[in-house]
Amino acid sequence: MTECIRENILADFLSRQRAEVKAMSIFEYDEAKERKLLQESYLEEGIEIGMERGVQQGMEKGILTTLTDMVRKRMISLRDAARQAGLSEDEFSKQMLRYGAKNGS
C-alpha cells in the first residue's frame, strides 16, 4: 500500500482509506483455493446435469421398450404406440428395432 502511494497509484484513495484498505488486505485472496472451490462447484453441477439427463434417457428408453413389447404382443397397434411415443410410425419402427434388439427380441 505504501509503495502504491509512493508510486502515485490510487494515492488519494489509499491515503484517505488507509485503515479500511489495510483491514481488507488482511483477508488475502488465495487463487489456488478459489480455483479449487470453483472446480468442485462446476463438477457438482456437471454431475447433477448428467444424472438428470441419464434419468430422462432411461425413462425414454423404458417407455419405448414397453411400447415395443406391447406392439410385438399385439396389445397395441404400431400407430397407437407411435402416437404415445410422440413419433411418426416410421420413426417408431426404427426405435422398435433399436430397443427390441437390445432386449434380446
N, C-alpha and C positions, 0 to 999 in steps of 0.2 A: 504494500500500500504506500509506504514511504517512497519507494522507487517510482511509482506511478505519479505521485505528487511532484517529485523532483523532475520527472521527465515531462511534466505538464500533460499527463494523460488523465483526463477527468479530474484535474487538480481541484477545481472549485467544489465539485460534488464530494469528492473524497475528504476534503478538508472540513466541509460542513457536516458530513455524515460519518465522520471517522469512527465513532463509537459503534454505530449501527453496522457499518461495513465490517468492522473488526469482529463483532458478535456473529455476523453471518458467516464470516470466513472460518469460524471455529468448526462449523459443520462442513468438513471437506467433502468434495464430490469424489466418489470412488467410481471411476469409469468401468473398471472390470466388474465390480459388484452390480452396477446398474445394468451393464450388458447381460450379465448372468440372469438377473431378475427379468429382463425383457425376454430373453430366450426361453426361460421357464414359462412365462406368460403365453408366449406365442406357441410353445409346444403344447400346453394345456388346451389352448384354443383350437389348435390343429387336431388334437386327439378328439376333442368334442365334436368338431365338424365331421371328422372321419367316422366316428361312431354313428352320428345322425345319418350320414349317407349310407353306411352299412346297414342300419336298421331299415331305412327306406328301400334299399335294393333287396334286402331279404324279404320284406313284405311283398314287394312286386313279384319276386320270384315265387313266393308261396302262393300268391293269387293265381299267377299264370300256370303254375304246376297243378293246382287244384282244378282250375278250369279245363286244362288239358286232359286231366284224368276223367273229368265229368263228360267231356266230349267223346273220349275214347270208349267210355262205358255207356254211351248214348243216353246219358241223363240230361243233357242239354245240347242244343244244336250249336254248330260252329258259329252260326250267325249271332245267336244269343250270347255265346261265350265271348265273341269278339266285341260285341256291344258292351258287355260287362267290363271287359278289359280296357275299353276305350280305344280299340284298334280296329283297323279295317279287317275284313275276313282274310285277305291275302297276308297282311302282317301277322295276324294271329296264327295263321297256318305255319308261317315261318317260326314263330315263337313255339308252337307245338313241337316242331322238330327239335328245336333247341332244348326245351325243357323236358320233353319226353325222352330224349336220348340220354340226358344226364341222370335220369331216374331209372335207367335200365329198360325202358319201354321200347 
